[in-house]
Amino acid sequence: MKLRRDMHLAYVADEAVMAEQIKCRKILQKLNFADRSDFAGIAEIVKELLGKSDDAWINPPFYCDYGFNIEVGRNFFANYNCTIIDVAKVKIGDYCFMAPNVAIYTAGHPVYPDTRNSAFEYGKEVIIGDNVWLGGNTVVCPGVHIGNNVVIGAGSVVTKDIPDWSVAAGNPCRVIRKITERDKRKLFRDGEIDDEAWKMIGGR
């Protein structure tokens, strides 16, 4: 069944699949009950869970099915209570921020009840580009692609692809506007980054 799962075909979890989930849950147990002030220790557990991870940071608790199906780029950050159901691949680019309670789902089930009750499920990969910020309580549904340089507003349910350089929000999530040069110094609503802070980050 592992092969069917990895080919995005309908499958039922067998002993081999469950063994992979058990291995992941043991790592999650360490992560979610780690000393929250032990930053180095948490970083090592995150590397064990995700494999290759350049400067990835996760604020526990964190939940996933396998871990090895999650690929993150440089400076990935997931805040508290992030859930990634990684039945299929979840590819996340560089400099991506996940606010608290973000959920990314790749798993799906049949609509018809008798078929669904057979325990069959399937996975559709999720791809998130570089420089993406997912606001708190955002849900990303199976098969969605989010482009580069995107902000998703809090509480959104992303059911369709989102193009590059977009601010999008809502349920279902829709593009509200494009991100432009005018946003460089913009803070929340009408606020702006002050001159001192702008110099500190080398703003131009």
Secondary structure, 3 states (H helix, E strand, C coil): CHHHHHCCCCECCCHHHHHHHHHHHHHHHHHHCCCCCCHHHHHHHHHHHHCCCCCCEECCCEEECCCCCEEECCCCEECCCEEEECCCCEEECCCCEECCCCEEECEECCCCHHHHCCCCEEECCEEECCCEEECCCCEECCCCEECCCEEECCCCEECCCECCCEEEECCCCEEEEECCHHHCCECCCCCECCHHHHHHCCCC
